[in-house]
């Protein structure tokens, strides 16, 4: 008894899941059809109706010429009648007799539905072109925004470096570096998301190798500025280490490392660029790790070299 209740409770969910998969599958299949595919299906079905009119004709059901009431015994005229029926043109030179009237009505309905599919496909082609252009612009703007965010991060770190060298930096400014690291983490996460492969996605935009290399160089330069500030801060005995700062350093380093590994595995970068960036990042992370270990007593969350 209990298993019947459980089965009854699960059945609606399974049916809903099946219906969702079926609907999505049909929609995806239809969206992948080209205009030529749909037009070919439309003309083929109409031609098949014409063949049915020709071979299924008998004394009770057939086509006749309206002028002389003679039966239509020509295959091309049957196909011709099928096309003018499907398009609801209706010249009246050929008329159906018997149950062919019902067949003609069914063909009109079916033909108009197929014609609507052809029309919708023509419209969707234009929409796809417009959406593709909009998405291209949006994607490029997103890349530019990410590059700008990295540039702002470097500007903030450069300002801290300059104030440290001048001796004008306040203790709180050095401790609040985690605010800049938080924005760096968000930027790195977003860069990681746009480099993800979208298998089976209807809308897929792959970042080109040039922009990808520029972004990775910008990330590496940001880490170089950060490493320079950490070294200078230790030299000036600035208290910049906080638990949240160390945690964010670790997370940013991990995201950067995983990003480069993923791109290397996907062959998104050429070997020269990948090798150069990899060597620079490994050197940076090693320097940051060494700097943090110099003050082990104040270190609460060690950052390991992720490369």
N, C-alpha and C positions, 0 to 999 in steps of 0.2 A: 504493500500500500504506500509506504513511504517513498519508494523509488519512483512510483507513478507521479506522486506529487512533485518530486524534484524534477522529473522529466517534463512535466507540464509547465513548471516554472522556467525551465531552461529553453523550451521550444520557441517562445516569442523572441527571445534574445537571439537564438540561432537563425531564426527566419529573418529577423531584421538585419543581422550581419550578412546573411546570404544575399538579401535584396540590395544592400548597400554595395557589396562587391559586384553584383551583376550590373547594377546601374552605373557604377563607376567604370566597369569594364566596357560596357556598351558606349558610354560617353567618350571614353578614351579612344576606343576603336574608331568611332565615327569621326572624332577630331583629327585622326591621323589619315583619314581618307582624303585624297586629292580631289579637285574638281573633276578631273578627267575620269577618275574611278567612279564617282557618283553618276556622271553623265553616261558612262559606258553601261552601268547597271540599268539606268533608266531606259536607254535605247534598246538594250538587250531584252528587257522585260516586255516592252511594247512590241518588239519584233516577235517575241514568243506568243503574245496575244494574237498577232496576225496569223501566225502559223496554226494556232488553235482554231481560229475562225475558218481557215482553209480546210484543215483535215477533219474537223468535227462537224462540218456542214452535212445536213441531211434534209429530207423533205419537210421536216417539222421545224428545223432551225437552220437558217442560212442568211447570207447577205444578198440583197438584190439591188440592181441599179434602179434608181427612182424614175429615170426617163422611160425605159422600156420594160420595167418590171422583170428583167431577165436575171437569173441567179449569177452571182459573181463567182466565176470559176478560175480566176487568175490569182496566183499567189501574191504578186506585187500589189494588186488592188486590195487584197485582204490586209496586207501590211500597211498599205496607204490608209485604209479605213481605221486601222488600229491607232495610227499616229494622230489622225485628225480627231479621233475620239478621245485619246489620252490628253490631248492639249485642249479639249473642249472647243475646237474650231467649228466642227459641224457644218460642212458645206452643203450637206443634204443630197449629194449626188449618189451616195450609197447609204442604204438604211438596213437595220437588222430586222430579222423576222424570228418569231418564236422565242425560245429561252435565250437566244443571242442578245435580246434586249436587256436581260438581267446581267449578262456577261459584259455588255457595253457599259452599263451603269457602274458595275464594279470596277471596270477599267478606268472610267472617268475619275472615280474616287481615288483609286490607287495611283493613277497617273498624276493627278493634282498633288497628292502627297509627295511623290517622288520629285515633282517639279519644285515643290516648296523646299525640299532638301537641296536641290541644285541651287536654288536662289539663295538659301541661307548659307551655303558653302561659298558662293561668290561674295556675300557680305562678310563672312568670317575671314576670308582671305585678306580683304581690305582692313578689317579690324586687327588681324594678326600683324600686318605690316605696321599699322599705327602703334599697336602695343609694343611691338619689337623696338621701334624707334624710341618710344617713351622709356622703355626699360633700359635701353642702351644709354640714354642720357642720364637716367637715375643711377645706373650702376657706375658710370664714370664720375658723377658727382659724389657718390659714396666713396670711391677711391680717393678723390681729391680731398674730401673731408677727413679721411683717415690720415692722409699725408700731412694735412694741416694740423691735425691733432698731435701727431708726432713732432712736428716742427715747434708747436707751442710748448710741448713738454721739454724739448731741448732748450728753448729760449728761457724757460723757467729755471732749468738746471744751470744754464750759463749765467743767469743773473745771480744765483746762489754762489756759483764759483767766483764771480767777480766781487761780490760783497765779502766773501771769505778771504780772498786775496787782499782786499783793502782793509780787512779787520773791522768792517762795519756790520757784520751779520749778528743778529740776535740769537740767543739760545733757542727761542721758540721757533724761529724760522728754520733752523736745522732740524729740530724735532718734528716739524710739520711737513717734512718731505714726503710722508706717507700720503698726503693729499694728492701730490703729483703722481705718486706710484699707483694710486687708485684709478686715476684717469688713464694711465698707461695700461693698466690691466684691462679696462674696458675696451680700449683701442685694440689691444692684442687679441682679445676674445672675438671682437668683430672681424678682424682680419682673418682669424682662424676660421670663422663661420663662412666667409665668402670664398674660401679656398676649398671648402668641403665639396666632394663630388656628389651630384644629385642624380643618382641612378633612377631611371624611370620617371623623372620629373618632366612635366610638359613644358615647364619654363626653366631653362637651364642656361646660365651665363657663366662662362669660364673666363677668369681673369687672364689677360694675355701675359706672356713671359716678361715683356719689357716692364709693364707696370708692376708685376710681381717682384722683379728684381729691384726696382726702385723702392718699393715698400720695404723689402727685406734690408736693403742698404740703410733706409731711414731708421728702421728698428735697431740695426747694429750701431748706427751713429748715436742713437739715443742711449743705448747701453754704454757706449764709450764715454759720453758726457757724464752719465751717472757714476761710472767707475772713477772718472777723474774727480768728481766732487767728493766721493767717499774717501779717496786717497788724500785729498786736500783737507777734508774735515778731520781725518785721523791725525794728519800732520799738525793741524791747529788745535788738536784736542777738543774738538766740538762734540757735544753729546747729541748724536743724531739717532742712536739705536733705541728703538722702542719695539715692543712685541708686535704691534700691528705693522710697523715698517718692515721688520724681518719677515713676517708672514707674507706680506705683499711682494717683497723681493723674491721670495721662494716661488710664489704663484706665477709671477711675471716671467721668471726664468724658466719655469716648467712649460708654460704656454709657448714661449719662444722656441725652446728646444723641440717640443713635440711638433710645432709648426714646420721647422726645418726638416725634421725626420720624415714627416708626412709628404712634404714636397719632394724630397729626395727619392722616396719610394715611388711616388707617382710620376717621376721624371718630368716635373713641371719646370725645373730649372736646368740650364746646361751645367755640365760637370765643373767647368771653370768657376762660374759664379757660385755654385753651391759649395765648392771646396774653399773658395776665398772667404765667403760669409761664415762658413762653419769654423774655419781656423780663427777668424777674428772673434767670434762669439765665445769659442772655447777659452781663448786668452782672457777675454773680459770676465767671464764667470769665474775663472781660476783666480784672477786678481781680486774680485769682490769677495770670494770665499776666504782667501788669505787675509784680506783686510778685516773681515769679521772675526776670524779666529785669533787675531792679535789681541782682542779684548774678550777672551772667553768668559771672564767673570761676569760681564755685562750682557753676554749673549744669551737670549732665552729660547730662540728657535733657530738652530743652525741651518744655513742654506747649503745644499749639496750641489756639486757641479753636475748639471743635468745632461751635459754633452759627453 
